Amino acid sequence: MHCFVTGAAGFIGSHLVEKLLAEGHVVTAYDNLSTGTLTNLDVASSHPNFRFCMGDVLDLSNLRQEMSGADFVFHLAANADVRFGTEHPRRDLEQNTIATWNVLESMRARGVRRIAFSSTGSIYGEPDVFPTPESCPFPRQTSLYGASKLAAEGLITAYCEGFGFQAYIFRFVSILGPRYSHGHVIDFYRQLREHPDRLFVLGNGAQRKSYLYVGDCIRAILKAIRVADDKVNIFNLGSDETCCVDDSIGWICEALKVEPTIEHSGGERGWIGDSPLIRLDCSKIRSIGWMPTLTIRESVRQTIEFLSRESGPNSSTRAVENGLAAARSNGEHSKNLGYIDQNVHLRNTPASR
């Protein structure tokens, strides 16, 4: 199978690319490197069935051209920064909703009919049902990120009805593991590296969330695609357990061997769109034979070990941090970075398409 992966140089995308290649698939990796890095694709780049294309999902013409020959699209490219959404309201619309429409239109033009989409548990807003099943009503949207992902889901399901597509929609909790590039674990890690004696925490520390290890996430995605065969297949992806923010702080401090003074900003939400409780009902994905292999604590520990290994000045983690900092200070990153050189390819010409 020829797989076309958007956001392929990112945290989750690069792990997916490696797994697809290991299973014998041909992979075209499509990324504008605004937050992803080529370092994440070091393993994949030496594979004969791998091709990298630098391009932006907002460039419909280039996207359509590069998708030629694909059988299946994994659409992971997105703006995933929930916390800063209100500082640049258009970014979620463009990079999550409009970009998804571009992917769907490119698929339609190229005759590709199958898509896997990385959605989010944030689309549930602040539900009344816990654990939250896929069939739960959406009471209201609390973040621009969640709203833009829900709109993208709507477009995908409409294309399934209108154009005969088949879709696999995965509503993730927060994902942890090697190549992790943004979120509270890296925020706390960065603070404690700079000043191990103190840590500032947004909210009251009691926000309770679920997390999933990246390897378990990839296994779940590929398991669902092999087993489920409805027109639209929607799965929550997460762990049955949760932890509060203060729990994760304890595990991070233990791993780093520090005992900081902790200051909380207060309130049950750390920022606009932060949900005090996220716990998804993952019985549907478990019913097809998948289970996570790592606990949340083990996932946090693995992430800290990765960040510690990659904390040098030329590391991939530092490059990602710098990219995120630049993105936050410059709302034009999605327009500019994807067009540096659309025709630059890192190629090992696939043996077959």
C-alpha positions in Angstrom: 0.0 0.0 0.0 1.2 3.5 -0.8 0.6 5.7 2.2 0.6 9.5 2.1 1.3 11.0 5.5 0.8 14.7 6.3 2.7 16.0 9.3 5.1 13.2 8.8 8.1 14.9 10.4 6.2 15.6 13.6 6.2 13.7 16.9 3.4 11.2 16.1 3.8 11.3 12.3 7.4 10.3 12.3 6.6 7.2 14.5 3.8 6.3 12.1 6.1 6.6 9.1 8.6 4.2 10.7 5.9 1.7 11.5 4.4 1.8 8.0 7.8 1.2 6.4 8.5 -1.6 8.8 5.3 -3.3 7.7 6.3 -3.1 4.0 4.4 -0.1 2.8 5.6 2.7 0.5 5.4 6.1 2.3 5.3 9.6 1.0 6.0 12.0 3.9 4.6 15.5 3.4 5.5 18.2 5.9 6.4 21.9 5.9 8.8 21.6 8.8 7.2 24.4 10.7 7.3 22.3 13.9 8.4 18.9 12.7 12.1 18.2 12.0 14.1 16.2 9.5 15.9 14.6 12.5 12.7 12.8 13.3 12.9 11.1 9.9 16.5 10.0 10.2 15.5 6.3 10.4 13.0 6.5 7.7 15.1 8.5 5.3 17.4 5.5 4.6 14.6 3.2 3.6 14.1 2.5 -0.1 10.3 2.9 0.1 10.5 6.4 1.6 10.1 9.7 -0.1 10.0 13.1 1.7 8.2 16.1 0.2 8.5 19.5 1.7 5.1 21.2 1.3 2.2 22.9 3.1 -1.2 21.4 3.4 -2.6 24.9 2.7 -1.0 24.7 -0.8 -3.8 22.8 -2.6 -2.0 22.6 -5.9 1.2 21.1 -4.5 -0.7 18.8 -2.2 -2.7 17.4 -5.0 0.4 16.9 -7.2 2.4 15.1 -4.5 -0.5 12.8 -3.6 -0.3 11.1 -6.9 -0.2 7.3 -6.7 -1.4 7.2 -3.0 -3.8 4.5 -1.8 -4.3 5.7 1.8 -3.9 9.1 3.4 -2.9 9.6 7.1 -3.7 13.2 7.8 -1.8 14.3 11.0 -0.7 17.8 10.0 -2.3 20.3 12.3 -1.9 23.2 14.7 -2.1 21.4 18.0 -1.4 24.4 20.4 -4.6 24.6 22.4 -3.3 27.0 25.0 -2.4 29.9 22.6 -5.4 29.5 20.3 -7.1 32.8 21.3 -3.9 34.7 20.4 -4.2 33.7 16.8 -7.8 32.7 16.1 -7.4 32.2 12.4 -4.6 29.6 12.7 -6.8 26.8 13.9 -9.3 27.5 11.1 -6.6 27.4 8.5 -4.4 24.7 9.7 -7.0 22.3 11.0 -10.2 22.9 9.1 -9.3 24.4 5.7 -6.2 22.1 5.5 -8.4 19.1 6.0 -10.7 20.3 3.2 -7.5 20.6 1.0 -6.6 17.0 1.9 -10.0 15.7 1.0 -10.2 17.6 -2.3 -6.7 16.3 -3.2 -7.9 12.8 -2.4 -11.0 13.3 -4.6 -8.8 14.6 -7.5 -6.4 11.6 -7.2 -9.0 8.9 -6.6 -7.9 8.1 -3.1 -10.8 7.0 -1.0 -9.4 6.0 2.5 -8.3 8.4 5.2 -7.1 8.2 8.8 -7.5 11.5 10.7 -5.9 12.6 14.0 -8.7 14.3 15.9 -8.8 15.0 19.6 -10.7 14.4 22.8 -11.0 18.2 23.0 -14.0 18.0 20.7 -16.1 16.9 23.6 -15.6 20.3 25.3 -16.6 19.7 28.9 -19.0 16.7 28.8 -21.3 15.5 31.5 -20.4 11.8 30.9 -17.3 10.2 32.2 -15.6 8.2 30.9 -16.7 9.9 27.7 -17.8 7.6 24.8 -17.6 8.3 21.1 -21.4 8.7 21.1 -21.4 11.4 23.7 -23.2 14.7 22.8 -21.1 17.8 22.4 -22.5 20.3 24.9 -20.4 23.2 23.7 -16.9 23.8 22.4 -14.4 25.4 24.8 -11.4 25.8 22.6 -10.8 27.0 19.0 -8.6 23.9 18.5 -11.4 21.5 19.5 -13.9 23.4 17.4 -11.6 23.3 14.3 -11.0 19.6 14.7 -14.8 18.9 15.1 -15.4 20.9 11.9 -12.7 18.8 10.1 -14.5 15.7 11.3 -17.7 17.0 9.8 -16.1 17.5 6.5 -14.6 14.1 6.5 -17.9 12.3 7.3 -19.6 14.4 4.6 -17.1 13.3 2.0 -17.7 9.7 3.1 -21.4 10.2 2.3 -21.0 12.4 -0.8 -18.0 10.8 -2.5 -17.7 7.2 -1.2 -14.7 7.8 1.1 -13.9 5.5 4.1 -12.6 7.2 7.2 -10.9 6.3 10.4 -11.2 9.2 12.9 -9.1 8.9 16.1 -9.9 11.2 19.1 -6.6 11.3 21.0 -5.8 12.1 24.5 -2.4 13.8 25.0 0.4 11.6 23.6 3.7 11.1 25.2 7.0 9.5 24.3 10.2 10.0 22.3 10.2 13.1 20.0 7.5 14.7 22.2 7.6 18.4 21.3 4.9 20.4 23.2 2.7 20.2 26.3 3.0 20.3 30.0 5.8 17.7 30.4 8.2 19.7 28.2 7.1 23.0 29.8 7.9 21.6 33.3 11.1 20.0 32.1 12.3 23.3 30.6 11.5 25.2 33.7 13.3 22.7 36.0 16.3 22.7 33.7 16.5 26.5 34.0 15.7 26.7 37.7 15.5 23.4 39.6 14.5 25.1 42.8 11.1 26.4 41.6 8.2 25.4 39.3 5.3 27.6 38.2 2.1 25.7 37.4 -1.0 27.0 35.5 -4.2 26.2 37.4 -4.5 24.5 40.8 -2.6 21.3 39.8 -5.8 19.2 40.3 -6.7 19.1 36.6 -7.1 15.4 35.8 -6.2 14.1 32.4 -5.4 10.9 30.5 -2.3 10.3 28.4 -1.1 7.6 26.0 2.3 6.4 24.9 3.1 7.2 21.2 3.9 3.5 20.4 0.6 2.5 21.8 -1.1 5.2 19.8 0.4 4.0 16.5 -0.5 0.4 17.3 -4.1 1.4 17.9 -4.4 3.3 14.6 -3.1 0.5 12.5 -5.1 -2.1 14.4 -8.3 -0.2 13.7 -7.5 0.2 10.0 -6.9 -3.6 9.7 -10.0 -4.6 11.6 -12.8 -2.0 11.3 -14.6 -1.7 8.0 -17.5 0.8 8.4 -17.9 3.8 6.2 -17.0 6.0 9.1 -15.0 4.5 12.0 -14.5 6.7 15.1 -12.4 5.6 18.0 -11.3 7.3 21.2 -7.6 6.6 21.9 -6.4 6.8 25.5 -5.8 5.0 28.7 -8.4 3.9 31.2 -6.4 5.7 33.9 -6.0 9.4 34.6 -3.6 11.5 36.6 -3.7 15.0 38.0 -1.1 17.6 37.0 0.5 17.5 40.5 0.9 13.7 40.1 2.9 14.2 36.9 5.0 16.9 38.6 6.0 14.4 41.2 7.1 11.8 38.6 9.0 14.5 36.6 10.8 15.8 39.7 11.6 12.2 40.8 13.1 11.5 37.4 15.2 14.7 37.4 16.1 14.3 41.1 14.9 17.8 42.1 12.7 19.1 44.9 11.4 22.5 43.7 9.0 24.9 45.5 5.8 24.7 43.5 3.6 27.8 42.8 0.1 27.3 41.3 -1.6 30.2 39.5 -4.9 28.9 40.9 -8.3 28.0 39.4 -9.4 24.7 38.0 -8.3 25.6 34.5 -4.8 26.6 33.4 -5.9 28.5 30.3 -9.0 29.2 28.1 -10.0 25.8 26.7 -8.2 23.8 29.4 -10.6 21.1 30.6 -10.5 20.2 34.4 -11.2 16.5 33.5 -10.5 14.4 30.4 -11.2 10.7 30.6 -12.3 9.0 27.4 -14.1 5.7 27.2 -11.8 3.5 25.1 -13.8 0.3 25.3 -14.5 0.4 21.6 -10.8 0.3 20.5 -10.2 -2.3 23.3 -13.0 -4.5 21.8 -11.0 -5.1 18.7 -8.0 -6.4 20.6 -5.9 -3.4 21.4 -4.6 -2.4 24.9 -1.9 0.1 26.0 1.4 -1.4 27.1 2.6 1.5 29.3 1.0 3.2 32.2 0.8 7.0 32.3 3.6 7.1 34.9 5.8 5.0 32.6 4.9 7.2 29.6 5.9 10.3 31.5 9.2 8.7 32.6 10.0 7.6 29.0 9.3 11.2 27.9 11.6 12.7 30.5 14.4 10.2 29.6 14.1 11.3 26.0 14.2 15.0 26.8 17.2 14.5 29.0 19.0 12.6 26.2 18.1 15.3 23.7 18.8 18.4 25.8 22.0 19.5 24.0 22.2 22.7 22.0 21.9 21.0 18.6 19.3 18.4 19.6 16.0 17.8 17.9 14.2 18.8 21.0 15.9 22.1 21.1 15.1 22.7 17.5 11.4 22.0 18.1 11.3 24.3 21.1 12.9 27.1 19.0 10.3 26.4 16.3 7.4 26.7 18.7 8.8 29.9 20.2 9.1 31.4 16.7 5.6 30.3 15.8 4.1 31.9 18.9 5.8 35.2 18.1 5.0 35.1 14.4 1.4 34.3 13.4 2.5 34.0 9.7 4.5 30.7 10.1 1.9 28.6 8.3 2.0 30.9 5.3 5.7 31.3 5.1 7.5 28.1 6.2 5.7 25.8 3.8 6.9 27.6 0.7 10.6 27.9 1.3 11.2 25.3 -1.5 8.2 23.2 -2.4 10.3 21.2 -4.9 13.0 20.1 -2.5 12.7 16.3 -1.9 14.8 14.0 0.2 14.3 10.9 -1.9 14.9 7.2 -1.9 12.8 6.5 -4.9 10.1 4.0 -3.8 10.6 0.5 -5.2 6.9 0.5 -6.2 4.0 2.9 -5.9 
